[in-house]
Amino acid sequence: MPDDQNQNPTPEGKTPDSSAETKNTVKEGSKPEEHMIPKSRFDEVNNKYKDIQKQLDALTAEKTQKDTELAEKERKAKEEQGKFEELYKGANDELDRYKAESKTTKTRIQQLEAVINGLLEVKLEAVPENFRDLIPAHLTPEQKLEWLSAAEKKGLFGTVSQKKDVPVGSQTNPAGGATTDLNQMSPGQLLRMAYGQK
């Protein structure tokens, strides 16, 4: 009956151990018994973990690739924007240069127009009044000046303008004609001389 005593609970509600050795070995440094997981369950959970880890790695790689592509696109956009800014600055500088050249050119044109108009007035004063209506009215001042120069070279106004001034009271007959004695001439010679025949 001693076996019955070992299986009966003690007043504290615990079943007594059959040997004192067991108690001593547990107390002296061995670990208490761990709860064991069956191998099939461990493999199932481990395989799920590995699958989820693969999915996570794939998603992380995809996100990294997309971030890299997005960063590259942003870099290219900024690069292009930089090129546009550079082109804009270049065009703006060129425009400023052309504006400055235009301003100096306009000033120079105004100065030259004043000189040309002055020369034209001098040439027009040299043209006799009765010939001024021959000058074309639809021409620009430069063209009028050219026309007047060409007309003067051809001698259009030369017959009147090249006439020599004769002092009052001087001889009007051409010089160089030999004076002949009219008393010694015959009446026929006198008539021919009067009518301009020689």
C-alpha positions as CSV (number, residue, x, y, z in Angstrom):
1,M,0.0,0.0,0.0
2,P,2.8,2.2,0.1
3,D,2.0,2.9,-3.6
4,D,-1.4,4.4,-2.6
5,Q,0.2,6.9,-0.3
6,N,2.4,8.2,-3.1
7,Q,-0.5,8.8,-5.4
8,N,-2.7,10.5,-2.8
9,P,-2.5,14.2,-2.7
10,T,-0.9,15.9,0.2
11,P,-2.8,18.3,2.3
12,E,-1.3,21.1,0.2
13,G,-2.9,19.8,-2.9
14,K,0.2,18.6,-4.6
15,T,1.2,15.1,-5.5
16,P,4.3,14.0,-3.7
17,D,7.3,13.0,-5.9
18,S,8.3,9.4,-5.8
19,S,12.0,10.1,-5.1
20,A,14.1,12.8,-3.5
21,E,16.7,12.5,-6.2
22,T,14.4,14.1,-8.7
23,K,13.9,17.0,-6.5
24,N,17.6,17.5,-5.9
25,T,18.4,17.4,-9.6
26,V,15.9,20.0,-10.5
27,K,17.0,22.3,-7.7
28,E,20.7,22.0,-8.5
29,G,20.8,23.6,-11.9
30,S,19.0,21.8,-14.5
31,K,16.3,23.7,-16.3
32,P,12.7,22.8,-15.8
33,E,11.1,21.0,-18.7
34,E,10.2,23.3,-21.7
35,H,7.1,23.1,-23.6
36,M,7.9,21.4,-26.9
37,I,6.4,22.4,-30.3
38,P,5.8,19.7,-32.8
39,K,8.2,19.7,-35.8
40,S,5.4,20.0,-38.4
41,R,3.9,23.1,-36.7
42,F,7.4,24.7,-36.5
43,D,8.0,24.0,-40.2
44,E,4.6,25.5,-41.1
45,V,5.2,28.7,-39.2
46,N,8.8,28.9,-40.4
47,N,7.7,28.5,-44.1
48,K,5.1,31.3,-43.6
49,Y,7.7,33.5,-42.1
50,K,10.1,32.9,-45.0
51,D,7.3,33.6,-47.5
52,I,6.4,36.8,-45.8
53,Q,10.1,37.8,-45.6
54,K,10.4,37.2,-49.4
55,Q,7.3,39.3,-50.1
56,L,8.7,42.0,-47.8
57,D,12.1,41.9,-49.5
58,A,10.4,42.1,-53.0
59,L,8.2,45.0,-51.9
60,T,11.2,46.8,-50.4
61,A,13.3,46.3,-53.6
62,E,10.3,47.5,-55.7
63,K,9.9,50.6,-53.5
64,T,13.6,51.3,-53.6
65,Q,13.6,51.0,-57.4
66,K,10.6,53.3,-57.7
67,D,12.2,55.8,-55.3
68,T,15.4,55.7,-57.4
69,E,13.4,56.2,-60.6
70,L,11.4,59.1,-59.1
71,A,14.6,60.7,-57.8
72,E,16.2,60.3,-61.3
73,K,13.1,61.9,-62.9
74,E,13.2,64.8,-60.5
75,R,16.9,65.2,-61.1
76,K,16.4,65.2,-64.9
77,A,13.5,67.7,-64.5
78,K,15.6,70.0,-62.5
79,E,18.5,69.6,-65.0
80,E,16.1,70.5,-67.8
81,Q,14.8,73.4,-65.8
82,G,18.3,74.5,-65.3
83,K,18.9,74.3,-69.0
84,F,15.7,76.3,-69.6
85,E,16.9,78.9,-67.1
86,E,20.3,79.0,-68.8
87,L,18.6,79.4,-72.2
88,Y,16.3,82.1,-70.8
89,K,19.2,84.0,-69.3
90,G,21.1,83.8,-72.6
91,A,18.1,85.0,-74.6
92,N,17.5,87.8,-72.1
93,D,21.1,88.9,-72.3
94,E,20.9,88.8,-76.1
95,L,17.7,90.8,-76.0
96,D,19.3,93.4,-73.8
97,R,22.3,93.6,-76.1
98,Y,20.0,94.1,-79.1
99,K,18.0,96.8,-77.3
100,A,21.2,98.7,-76.6
101,E,22.3,98.3,-80.2
102,S,18.9,99.4,-81.4
103,K,19.1,102.5,-79.2
104,T,22.5,103.5,-80.5
105,T,21.4,102.8,-84.1
106,K,18.3,105.0,-83.7
107,T,20.5,107.8,-82.4
108,R,22.9,107.4,-85.3
109,I,20.1,107.3,-87.8
110,Q,18.6,110.5,-86.5
111,Q,22.0,112.2,-86.7
112,L,22.6,111.0,-90.3
113,E,19.0,112.0,-91.3
114,A,19.8,115.6,-90.1
115,V,23.0,115.7,-92.1
116,I,21.3,114.3,-95.2
117,N,18.4,116.8,-94.9
118,G,21.0,119.6,-94.6
119,L,22.8,118.5,-97.7
120,L,19.6,118.2,-99.6
121,E,18.5,121.7,-98.7
122,V,21.9,123.0,-99.9
123,K,21.5,121.1,-103.2
124,L,17.9,122.3,-103.6
125,E,19.0,126.0,-103.2
126,A,21.4,125.5,-106.0
127,V,18.6,124.3,-108.3
128,P,16.9,127.2,-110.2
129,E,13.2,127.7,-109.3
130,N,12.0,126.7,-112.8
131,F,13.7,123.3,-112.5
132,R,12.6,122.3,-109.0
133,D,9.3,120.8,-110.2
134,L,11.4,118.2,-112.1
135,I,12.6,116.7,-108.8
136,P,10.4,113.6,-107.9
137,A,8.4,114.3,-104.8
138,H,7.8,110.6,-103.8
139,L,11.5,109.9,-103.0
140,T,13.1,109.8,-99.6
141,P,15.7,112.4,-98.7
142,E,18.5,110.0,-99.5
143,Q,17.0,109.2,-102.9
144,K,16.4,112.9,-103.7
145,L,20.1,113.6,-102.8
146,E,21.2,110.8,-105.1
147,W,18.9,112.0,-107.9
148,L,20.2,115.6,-107.6
149,S,23.8,114.4,-107.7
150,A,23.2,112.3,-110.8
151,A,21.3,115.2,-112.5
152,E,24.2,117.6,-111.8
153,K,26.7,115.1,-113.2
154,K,24.6,114.8,-116.4
155,G,24.4,118.5,-116.7
156,L,20.7,118.9,-116.3
157,F,21.0,122.1,-114.3
158,G,24.5,123.0,-115.8
159,T,23.3,125.3,-118.6
160,V,21.9,127.8,-116.2
161,S,24.1,127.2,-113.2
162,Q,27.4,127.3,-115.1
163,K,26.6,130.7,-116.7
164,K,29.3,133.2,-115.8
165,D,28.5,136.4,-114.1
166,V,29.4,139.4,-116.4
167,P,30.2,142.6,-114.7
168,V,28.0,145.5,-115.7
169,G,29.5,147.8,-118.3
170,S,32.0,145.4,-119.8
171,Q,32.1,144.0,-123.3
172,T,29.3,141.5,-124.1
173,N,30.7,140.4,-127.5
174,P,32.9,137.4,-127.4
175,A,36.5,138.2,-127.2
176,G,38.9,136.9,-129.7
177,G,37.0,138.1,-132.8
178,A,39.3,140.2,-135.0
179,T,38.1,143.6,-135.6
180,T,37.7,144.3,-139.3
181,D,37.5,147.6,-141.0
182,L,33.9,147.9,-142.3
183,N,34.9,150.7,-144.7
184,Q,37.0,148.3,-146.7
185,M,34.3,145.7,-147.0
186,S,32.0,145.3,-149.9
187,P,28.2,145.6,-149.5
188,G,27.8,141.8,-150.0
189,Q,30.3,141.0,-147.3
190,L,28.5,143.4,-145.0
191,L,25.1,141.7,-145.6
192,R,26.6,138.2,-145.0
193,M,28.2,139.3,-141.8
194,A,25.0,140.9,-140.6
195,Y,23.1,137.6,-141.2
196,G,25.8,135.5,-139.6
197,Q,27.1,133.8,-142.7
198,K,30.8,133.6,-143.4
